[in-house]
């Protein structure tokens, strides 16, 4: 063979061998195709970086856990903050003016994806994107009723550039109210501290009212407009109600410590709409982990960054509801936890908190 052709031939053979070699995931594993590890390696093309923006109405355990789960899912999918992902996190600290300014800033920055955590933040983002003519993808999380909030027009086929996950299943409120009626025969009035400026709180409050009415139990409301009013609203219910309840109301949840203390001091059973508040000191809820909720939305974000159309991704709702009890809180609030109550918990190992 002529030596002048030898070197090019060797190079060609080396390229062929490399192309036919076994596939190795970018995370170093040899996971089979279509596995979570495979999705992670294909989600973030080598050398490409992404920017996402997060708008969160206020910082409290449930919303923070949502954000943590969201970022964890992205990391597991190969989008790692500080490597190929930049995260612009913004909190409005419960202030609507800040909330609108954050949304406008994000819409103008045009990140690869934006996330609104809680109904007010999601609404502000969607409106800001519309006004700016920005058709980039917007996800929402910790939103009670995406239809009523006018974030999407269909849960199954959102269309456009917006989708996400609702953090409530209407059955959760009904199941909790049924639990109260079945296990607390002396409860005739349930107090609800509520910010009626939050659409999600109004929807859940109405669901609770209707569910309680079937058991001839009255829902008594105490309205607030900001977190500083929560304690006073709770105090106004003392002596008027036999139990207290809060929805996924960001204003109220942010000030829930004062309500938990009132429940303890006055031996009043306290029910919440989220697991985090039960872990903090409420007696019971029917719910799920917000970290898992955020993780679900993070998986959606990874799919979108990998090219999926958000308008074709249906809005999801929690489907693993369970009764969650806090036994220490029960003792502090004068509640006797019966065997029947414990038996109603599907996963006692995780959802009966000692």
C-alpha positions in Angstrom: 0.0 0.0 0.0 1.2 3.5 -0.8 2.3 5.1 2.5 0.8 8.4 1.7 -2.7 6.9 2.2 -1.8 5.1 5.4 -2.4 8.0 7.9 -5.8 9.1 6.5 -7.0 5.5 6.5 -6.0 5.0 10.1 -7.9 8.2 11.1 -11.0 7.1 9.3 -10.9 3.7 11.0 -10.5 5.4 14.4 -13.6 7.5 13.8 -15.7 4.5 12.8 -14.7 2.6 15.9 -15.6 5.6 18.1 -19.0 5.9 16.4 -19.8 2.3 17.0 -18.7 2.2 20.6 -21.0 1.7 23.5 -23.1 4.6 24.6 -22.1 6.3 27.9 -24.4 8.6 29.8 -23.1 12.1 30.7 -23.7 11.3 34.3 -21.3 8.4 34.1 -23.9 5.6 34.4 -24.7 2.9 31.9 -28.4 3.1 32.4 -30.7 1.6 29.7 -32.5 3.9 27.3 -35.6 5.6 28.6 -34.5 5.2 32.2 -34.4 8.3 34.5 -30.6 8.5 34.1 -30.9 8.3 30.3 -33.4 11.2 30.3 -31.0 13.2 32.4 -28.2 12.8 30.0 -30.3 13.7 27.0 -32.0 16.6 28.7 -29.0 19.0 28.7 -26.9 18.9 25.5 -23.2 19.2 26.2 -21.9 22.7 26.2 -25.3 24.4 26.4 -26.4 26.4 29.4 -29.9 27.5 30.5 -31.4 30.2 32.6 -34.6 29.9 34.5 -36.4 32.5 36.7 -38.5 31.7 39.7 -41.1 34.1 41.2 -42.4 33.1 44.6 -45.0 35.2 46.4 -43.7 34.6 49.9 -41.3 32.3 51.7 -42.9 29.7 54.0 -42.3 25.9 54.4 -44.7 24.6 51.7 -43.6 27.0 49.0 -39.9 26.6 49.9 -40.3 22.8 49.7 -42.0 23.2 46.3 -39.0 25.2 45.1 -36.5 22.7 46.5 -38.3 19.8 44.9 -38.4 21.6 41.6 -34.6 22.3 41.5 -33.9 18.7 42.7 -35.8 17.3 39.7 -33.9 19.5 37.3 -30.6 18.5 38.9 -31.6 14.8 38.5 -32.4 15.5 34.9 -28.9 16.9 34.2 -29.7 20.6 34.7 -27.3 21.6 37.5 -27.2 25.0 39.0 -23.7 26.5 38.8 -22.8 24.2 35.9 -25.2 24.4 33.0 -28.1 26.2 34.8 -28.5 29.7 36.2 -31.4 30.3 38.6 -32.8 33.7 39.1 -34.9 33.4 42.3 -37.2 36.2 43.4 -39.6 36.5 46.3 -42.2 39.2 46.6 -42.4 38.8 50.4 -46.1 38.9 50.2 -46.2 42.3 48.6 -48.3 42.6 45.4 -46.4 45.6 44.1 -43.2 43.6 44.4 -44.9 40.6 42.8 -45.9 42.6 39.7 -42.4 44.2 39.4 -40.7 40.8 39.6 -43.0 39.4 36.9 -42.3 42.3 34.5 -38.6 41.9 35.1 -38.7 38.2 34.3 -40.8 38.7 31.2 -38.3 41.3 30.0 -35.3 39.1 30.7 -36.7 36.3 28.6 -35.2 33.3 30.4 -35.4 29.8 28.9 -38.3 29.0 31.4 -40.1 30.8 34.2 -41.8 29.3 37.2 -44.5 31.0 39.3 -44.9 29.5 42.8 -48.4 30.2 44.2 -51.4 31.7 42.5 -50.5 35.4 42.7 -47.0 34.9 41.3 -48.2 32.6 38.5 -50.9 35.1 37.5 -48.5 38.0 37.5 -46.1 36.1 35.3 -48.7 35.0 32.8 -50.1 38.5 32.5 -46.6 40.1 32.2 -45.6 37.6 29.5 -48.8 38.3 27.6 -48.3 42.1 27.8 -44.7 41.8 26.8 -45.5 39.5 23.9 -43.1 37.0 25.4 -44.2 33.4 24.3 -41.5 31.7 26.3 -42.6 28.7 28.6 -44.2 29.5 31.9 -44.8 26.9 34.6 -46.8 27.2 37.7 -46.8 25.3 41.0 -48.7 25.5 44.3 -51.8 26.8 42.5 -55.1 25.7 43.7 -57.4 26.3 40.7 -55.5 27.1 37.5 -58.8 27.5 35.6 -60.4 30.0 38.1 -57.1 31.8 38.2 -57.2 32.1 34.4 -53.8 30.6 33.9 -55.0 28.0 31.4 -58.3 27.4 29.7 -58.1 23.6 29.8 -56.3 21.2 32.3 -55.9 18.4 29.7 -54.8 20.6 26.8 -53.6 24.0 28.1 -52.3 25.2 24.7 -50.1 28.3 24.5 -47.0 28.6 26.6 -48.3 27.9 30.1 -48.8 24.7 32.1 -47.9 23.3 35.5 -49.3 21.4 38.5 -52.2 22.3 40.8 -51.4 21.6 44.5 -54.9 20.6 45.4 -57.3 17.9 44.7 -60.9 19.0 45.6 -61.4 15.7 47.3 -58.7 16.6 49.8 -60.8 19.3 51.5 -64.0 17.1 51.3 -62.1 14.2 52.9 -60.8 16.4 55.7 -64.2 17.9 56.5 -65.7 14.4 56.5 -63.0 13.3 58.9 -63.9 16.2 61.2 -67.6 15.4 61.1 -67.0 11.7 61.7 -64.6 12.0 64.6 -65.5 15.2 66.3 -69.3 15.0 67.1 -69.1 18.1 69.4 -67.8 20.3 66.6 -70.7 22.4 65.3 -68.7 25.4 64.1 -65.4 25.5 62.3 -63.4 28.7 62.1 -61.6 29.7 58.9 -59.0 32.5 58.8 -58.9 33.6 55.2 -57.5 36.3 52.9 -60.2 36.7 50.4 -57.8 38.4 48.1 -56.3 35.0 47.3 -58.3 33.1 44.8 -57.0 29.8 45.9 -58.2 30.4 49.5 -61.7 31.4 48.4 -62.1 28.3 46.2 -60.9 26.0 49.0 -63.0 27.8 51.6 -66.1 27.4 49.5 -65.4 23.7 49.1 -65.0 23.3 52.9 -68.2 25.2 53.5 -70.2 23.0 51.2 -68.7 19.8 52.6 -69.4 20.9 56.2 -73.0 21.9 55.4 -73.7 18.3 54.5 -73.0 17.4 58.1 -74.9 20.5 59.5 -71.6 22.1 60.6 -71.2 25.8 60.1 -68.0 27.5 58.7 -67.3 30.8 60.4 -64.9 33.1 58.6 -62.4 35.6 59.9 -61.0 37.7 57.1 -57.5 39.2 56.9 -55.7 41.2 54.3 -52.1 40.7 55.4 -50.0 38.4 57.7 -50.0 40.9 60.6 -53.7 40.5 61.0 -53.7 36.7 61.3 -53.3 36.5 65.1 -56.1 39.0 65.7 -58.4 37.2 63.3 -57.7 33.9 65.2 -58.4 35.5 68.5 -61.7 36.8 67.2 -62.8 33.2 66.7 -62.0 32.0 70.3 -65.2 31.1 72.1 -67.2 31.2 68.8 -65.9 28.0 67.1 -65.1 24.4 68.2 -62.2 23.9 65.7 -60.1 25.9 63.4 -59.1 25.3 59.8 -56.9 27.1 57.2 -56.6 26.6 53.4 -53.5 26.9 51.2 -53.7 30.6 51.9 -50.2 32.1 51.6 -51.0 35.1 53.8 -52.4 33.0 56.6 -49.8 30.2 56.4 -47.1 32.8 56.7 -48.5 33.8 60.1 -49.7 30.3 61.2 -47.4 30.2 64.3 -49.7 32.5 66.2 -52.7 30.4 65.3 -51.0 27.2 66.4 -50.3 28.9 69.8 -53.9 29.9 70.1 -55.1 26.4 69.4 -52.7 25.1 72.0 -53.6 27.7 74.6 -57.4 27.2 74.1 -57.4 23.4 73.5 -58.9 23.8 70.0 -58.3 21.2 67.3 -56.5 22.8 64.4 -56.7 21.5 60.8 -54.6 22.6 57.9 -54.5 22.0 54.1 -50.8 21.1 53.9 -48.5 18.6 55.4 -45.9 21.2 56.3 -48.2 22.9 58.7 -49.1 19.6 60.3 -45.4 18.9 60.8 -45.2 22.4 62.4 -48.1 21.8 64.8 -51.5 21.5 63.2 -53.3 18.3 64.2 -54.4 16.9 60.8 -54.8 17.3 57.1 -55.5 15.3 54.0 -52.5 16.0 51.7 -49.1 15.2 50.3 -45.5 16.4 50.4 -44.9 19.8 48.7 -41.3 18.6 47.9 -42.9 15.9 45.8 -45.2 18.4 44.2 -42.3 20.6 43.2 -40.3 17.6 42.0 -43.2 16.8 39.6 -43.1 20.3 38.2 -39.4 20.1 37.9 -39.7 17.0 35.7 -42.1 19.0 33.5 -39.5 21.8 33.3 -36.8 19.3 32.2 -39.0 18.1 29.5 -39.7 21.6 28.3 -36.0 22.5 28.3 -35.5 19.4 26.2 -37.9 20.7 23.6 -41.4 19.6 24.7 -44.3 22.0 24.0 -45.8 23.2 27.3 -49.2 23.6 25.6 -49.3 19.9 25.0 -48.6 19.0 28.7 -51.7 18.5 30.8 -52.0 20.2 34.2 -51.5 17.6 36.9 -53.0 17.3 40.4 -51.9 15.3 43.5 -53.1 11.8 43.2 -51.6 10.2 46.4 -53.8 11.8 49.1 -53.6 10.5 52.6 -54.7 11.5 56.1 -51.8 13.0 58.0 -51.9 13.2 61.8 -49.6 14.9 64.3 -49.9 13.0 67.7 -47.9 15.6 69.7 -50.1 18.4 68.3 -53.2 16.3 69.2 -52.1 16.2 72.9 -51.4 19.9 73.0 -54.8 20.7 71.5 -56.7 18.4 73.8 -57.5 15.8 71.0 -57.8 12.2 71.9 -56.5 10.2 68.9 -58.6 7.1 68.5 -57.8 3.8 66.8 -60.4 4.7 64.2 -58.5 7.9 63.4 -55.2 6.0 63.0 -56.9 3.3 60.9 -57.9 6.0 58.4 -54.2 6.7 57.6 -53.1 4.7 54.6 -49.4 5.0 55.2 -49.0 5.2 59.0 -45.2 4.9 58.8 -44.9 8.2 57.1 -48.2 10.0 57.9 -48.6 9.5 61.6 -46.2 12.0 63.1 -45.1 11.3 66.6 
